[in-house]
Each structure stands twice: as structure tokens, then as C-alpha cells.
Amino acid sequence: MGKSIVGLEVTEESVRAAEISLGRRPQLIAYGEVPLAADAAKDSEVLDAGAVAVALRQLWTGARFKSKDVVLGVASRRILVREYTTQAMRPDLLREALPYQVQDLLPVPASQAVLDFFPLSQDGDQVSGLLVAAVSENIEQIISTLSKVKVRAQAVDLTAFGLTRATAHLAQPDETVATIHIGDHTTQVVISRGGVPLFVRILPIDVATAAVRRHSADQNSAGASTPELELAAVTSGTAGGVIGSPAGNGAGITQGRTRGAIRANTPPGVSDLAARLRSTLAFFAGRGTSAPLARVFVTGGGAIVDGVMPALSAAIDTPMQVVTVGDVISMSTPPPAGEVALNLVATVGVALGEVQR
């Protein structure tokens, strides 16, 4: 086997990782997920370094990852992602100037933030792109925790950018598409064209995924056992729920039911999710800065929560397709199922950034 890299995410519910081979045709060669105890982590932030380190050690042992080099994917409501225009200059000069230019936009002093700028277009001496800002203490805490188990962070990447990479080949080069990742507590929306992210929104929305329900049950159970690793042997097989539903406008999901009937029977939390996603997509479309959305890819564990896909298909007119990790990368390991197959799309996308370097 050639060289490999591991994409890693630390969420409130678990630590999740996917190892892919590096080469012209990357493959998923191993994956795993270990549940976290309550209050060990939140929103890509480590709260209990000891507990997270134990989970990481279990993850590497159980999944049998060959590499300890990782790309860390982060997605948090505390991460700022916004469009920004500045004077065109050499990348090294821009890195030096950026903290002074964007200080007023940041919730913390620039000295306490990790900044990145993703250029998209240039008009004369002005360059426009996406500004990304995260609290440096949070990133440093995760990297410090990784070092406890001798795992090396080669790069830190916004998970939304990983979603763009993962789904890029599913769209035509000239199509503008949205990828929606419905997570346990955070839903990410990234709109892209030709594999280039144009717009990112991170929405703080709690969704009752299977992972959230398990976490809640563990908290309410006296004498709960130590969380064990979820491996392919446990999650192998085909995913249930809406996985495999026809792509398109959701007809395979909503057949025989009117939109009014769907709305009437949708739980309030799911209705709120659908409304906020519709509003986000409408906001982007209303600016008229790009071609209309050709399709919407939906992934993340929340996609198979009861009522979610029917609610989205009722709220959003654009053709929709549920995407699993098997749709975005070939694999030499038994395929994951259920919410694992959906969540790994983002994890693999983060790792694919190293393939493209």
C-alpha cells in the first residue's frame, strides 16, 4: 500500500476519521468512529482533552489506521466565513496585512484568531474571496490533544471546503450546486461551481440524529459502559432510510403526498431546518451573482432523520440527491452504512485536500 492520509473530525458526539490512499485514484481504505462522553467536546472544540485522547487512541487501534498524519476538519458556529474584498497583493503580503484589515469583523482580537483567505476572482487591483476566521486557542487545543496520542496534524481545513471537493465530480463543470451537510448540531451549506466554493453558511441547528439519541441515552443511563468503536463489522451493509432514493426533485421520497400534507405532518424542529435552508439558498439566489442552482446534494447523519428529506423536498424546488461516501470515493474496505455512510462524505472530503496539493 502506498502513502495515505487520514481525515479527522472532532464533534460533540464522537471522533470520526477516514483514511484514504494518496495517488491519482484515491481510495477509502479504513474508517471508524468512537462516541465521546458528555461534555468532552463541542463544535470542533476539545473540552476534556483526556477523554478525547482516550477516544482517539481507541479509534486508531480499532480502525487499524496505518497513518498518523491527519487533516483536521473543523465546522463550528464560532468560525466566521464571509465574503471579503481586498487589494490584490502577493499571498505572503496578504497574510501579513489580513489581521489589520479584518480586525473589526472578528469577534476576538486578530492576535487570537487563525485567518485564511480563499481568493475567487479579481477585478483590477481588487481581489474577492472567502475570509475564514477561527479562534486560535480552539485549534491549538485540538492539535495539542492529537499530540498526546502521537497523531500529527498536517493541515487544518474548513469542513465545508471538504464537502465541495467530495461532491465536485457529481456535478457538471458549468453547474452551480449546493451541498448541505446536516449534522448533529451544525448544518453546513456550501454553494460551489466547478469545484470552487462560492458561498458558505454554518447554521446552528440541533437535529435528533441517531448519534444524538445514543448520546442522550448514555447520559440518562446509570452505569453506562465505556463507548466502543463503531467499525465496518457493525455498520456494514446498505444504508437504510432515504439512501438510494431517486435523485431529482424528491419524487421518490414524497410520492403520493402533497406538499401541504408533508408540512402538516412535519415535526416543528424539522420544519425549522427546512425553512432556514430554503432561506439560505434563496439569499444566495437573490444576489444574482451566479447561475441558478442546478441541484442540491444532501449528506450528513441528519439526512435520514424521519421527516427531514420530505420536508426539504417540499421547501426547496431544486432537484435534490442524497449522497453517501460510496458516491464520492471508491473503497477497498467493506462499505459503511446508515449515518456513518453520510457523515464520512465530509471526512473524506477533508482528506482529499491533501490529494490535490
N, C-alpha and C positions, 0 to 999 in steps of 0.2 A: 504494500500500500504506500502511495506517495504521501507528501506532506498534507496536513489537514489543519483546520481552524475550527474553533467552537464559538457559536453564537450563544450568548448568555443573557437572560433576563432575570431580575430580582423583582418580584411582585409582592403584594401584601399576602397573597395566599400561598406562594410557592417560589422555589428557584427552578428555572426551566432552561434547558440547554439542548443544542443540536450541533453535532459535529459533521462538517462536510469536507470532502476531499477538495484540494486545490488543484486546478488544472483547467483545460479547455472545456471539459464537460463535468462540472462538479456533481457529486452525488451525496445524498444524505447517508451517512454510514453508521450513525449512532444518535440516540436521543434519550432524554429522561427528564423526569420532573419529581421533585421532592416537596411535599407540603411543608409549610412553615407554621410554627406555633404562633398563637395570637400575639400581636404587638412586636413581632420580630422584625418586620419590615413594613413599609407603606410607601406607595407611589415612587418606586425606584429609589427609596431611601432605606438605609440599614438603621434600625433602632436597637437591635440586640446583636452585636457583632458575633458573640459566642454562638448563639443559636443559628445564625445564618452560616457561620463557618462549619458547624456540625452538618447542616443540611447539604452544603457544598461538598463536603467530604463523602457523604452518602451518595450524592449524585454522581461524582466521578467514579466511585467504586462500583456502584450498581450498574451504571450505563456503560462502564468499561471504555471510557473515552481514552484515546491514545494521546491526544494533545492536551497540554495545559496552557496553551496560548488561546486567548479569548478576545472576541469583540463584544464589548458590553453595550447592550441596547437599553436606552432609557426612555421612559414615557411618563411624564408627571404633569399634573395640573400646575406645578410650580415652575415648569420650564416655559420660557417665553419663546414663541415662534411668531414672527410678524414680518411683513414685507418692509423693506428698507431700501432707500436710495442714497447713495453717497458718491463722492467724487472718485473717478477711476484712478487707481494707482497700483503700484506693484503689490502683490499679495503680502510681502513681508512688511511693507509700509502700512498697508491697511490694517494688519494685525496690531501694529503699534498704535495706530490712530483710533481704532474702533472703541476702546474703553472710554476715551474722552468724548467721542461723538455721541454715544448712546447712553451715557450716564443717566440722563433724565428719563429714559424709557425703562430703566431697570428698577425692580423692587428692592434691590440691595445695592450697596456700593460696588462700582465696577471692579474694585480690587478683590471682591468676594465672589465674583462671577466667572464662569467659563464661557467665553464668547466664540461664536463661529459665524461665518458669513458665507452663504451659498449663492454665488452670482448666477443670474438668469439671463440678463440682457444688458446691452449698453447703448446709450443714446448720446452721442457726442462725448463729452467728458464726464457723463453721469452713468453709473452702473447700478442696476436694480437687482435685488435678490431677496433671499430669506435670511433674516437675522435670528440666530438661535442663542439663547442665554440660559444657563443653569447655575444653580448655587454651587460654587466650587467645593464647599465643605461636604455636601452630599455625595458628590462624585468621588472625592478623596476618601470618604468613609467606606464606600463600596470597594474601591481599589485596595484599601488597607485590609479589608476583610478578606478579599481574594488572596492577598499575600500570606495570610495565616495558613492557607492550605496549599501554598506554593502554586497558585494559579496566576498567570501573568496577563494583565490587560494590555493588549497591543493597540487598541483603539477604543474610543467611546463614540457611539453613534446614536442619533435620534431614531427611535424605532419606526417612526413614520417614513423616514427615508428608506429603511429596510423594506417596508411594505411596498414602496414604489418599485424597488429592484425586483422583489419577488413576483410581482404581477405584471411587470413590463412586457414580457413576451406573450401575455394573454391578450393584449390589445394590438390593433394595427398601429403602425408608426405615427399616422396622422390623427389618431383618435385622442380626444381628451376624455380621461376616465377618472372616476373616483374610487378609492379603496377605503373601505370602512372596516376598522378592526374594533369589534365590540368586546371589551374586556370586562373583568370583574367589577372594577370601579372607575375605569377610564375608557372612553371611546375615542379612538383616533380617526380623523378624516384627513386624507391626503389626496389632492387632485393633481394629476400629472398628465404629461403629453410626451410621447416618445421616451418614456422612462425618466423624465426630468420632473421633479416635484415643483409645482407652481403655487400651491396653497396648502397650508396645514392648520388644522384646528384640533386641540386636545380638550375634550369635553368631560368634566367630572360627573359621571352618571353611574350609580350603583345598579348592577344587574344581578339577578339571582341565578348565577351560573351554578353548575354542579360543584365547582370548587368552593364557591362562597357558601353553599349549603353544607358541604362537608366541614368547612372551617367553623361555621356556626354550630354544627352538631358537636364538634370536638370541644368547643368552648363550654357547651352546656352539659357535656358528659363528665361525670365524676370518674377519675382514674383512667382517663383516655390513654391509650397506648401511644408509644412513640411513632410519629409518622414514618411510613415506609415508602420506598421508592416505587413510583409507577413506571413500569417497564413495558416493553413491547409484549411480553408474555401476558401481561394483564390487559393491555389495551389493543391487542392485535385484532384484526378483522375489519369489516367495513363499518364506517360510521353510520349512526342512525339519524333520526330526525330528518332535517331537510337536506342532508348530504345526498347528492345525486339527483336532486330536484332539477327539472329542466332549467337551463339558462333562459334569460329573456325577461319578460315583464312580470314574472312571478305567477303565470297562469297555472303552473304545476303545483303551486302552493295554495292558491286561492280559488281553484276551480270549483264552480258551483256556488260560490258565496259572493254576494255583492260587497262593495267597499263599505257601505253603510252597516251591513251586518257584521263585518270584521271589526269596525270601530266600536260598535255597541258591545262586542264581546271581548275587547282587548283590556287587560289589566291596566290600571292607571299608570304604573311605572313604565310599562312598555309603550303606552300612548305618548308619554312624555319623551321617551327616547326617540320615537318615530318623528315627533313634532320638531324636536331640536335638530335632528339630522336633516329633515326637509328644509328647515330654516337655514341651516348652514350651507346646503347645496344651492338654495335659492339666492343667498347672499353672494356667493361666488358668481352664479349665472347673471345676477343683476348688474354686475360691474361691466359685463360685455368685453372683458379683456382677452377672452379665449373663445374657441369654438364651443358650441353646446356640448354637454356631456353625452358621450355615445353609450356608455354603460357604467354600471356600478358593481364593483366587486365587494363582497361581504365576507368577512372572516372573523376569527376570534370566538372564544367559547360561548359568548352571548348569542351567537347566530342560531344556536339550537335550543335556546330557551323557549319554552312554549309561548306562542303568540308573536314572537319577535319578527320573523320573516313575513308572516301575513300582514302585520302592522306596517312594516317598511314598504311592502309592495302596494299597500293601499295609500300610503302617504307620498311615495316617490314614483313619478311616472316613467323614469328612465329604466330601461331593461337592466335586470339585476341577475347576478350569478354568485352563488356561494362557492368559495374557493377553499380547498384544503391543501395541506402540504404536498400531497401527491400530484396536485395540479401544477406545482411550481418548480419541482425538482425531482429527478429520478432518485431511486434509493436502492441500496444494497442490503437493506435490513427489513424485517417484517414491518409493514406499514402501521402507523398509529391509527387510532380510531377516536370517535367522539370528539370531545372538546380539545383533546390533545392534538388531533389532526388539524384543527382550526387554529389553535394558538401557535403552533410551530411555524405557520406561514411567516409571522413577524420575526421569529427567532432565526429562521433560515435566511430571511432577507437581510438581517443584520450581518450575518456571517458572509453573505455573498459580496459585501462591500470589499472584503479582502481579495476575493477572486478578481475583481475589476481593477484593483490597484496596479 
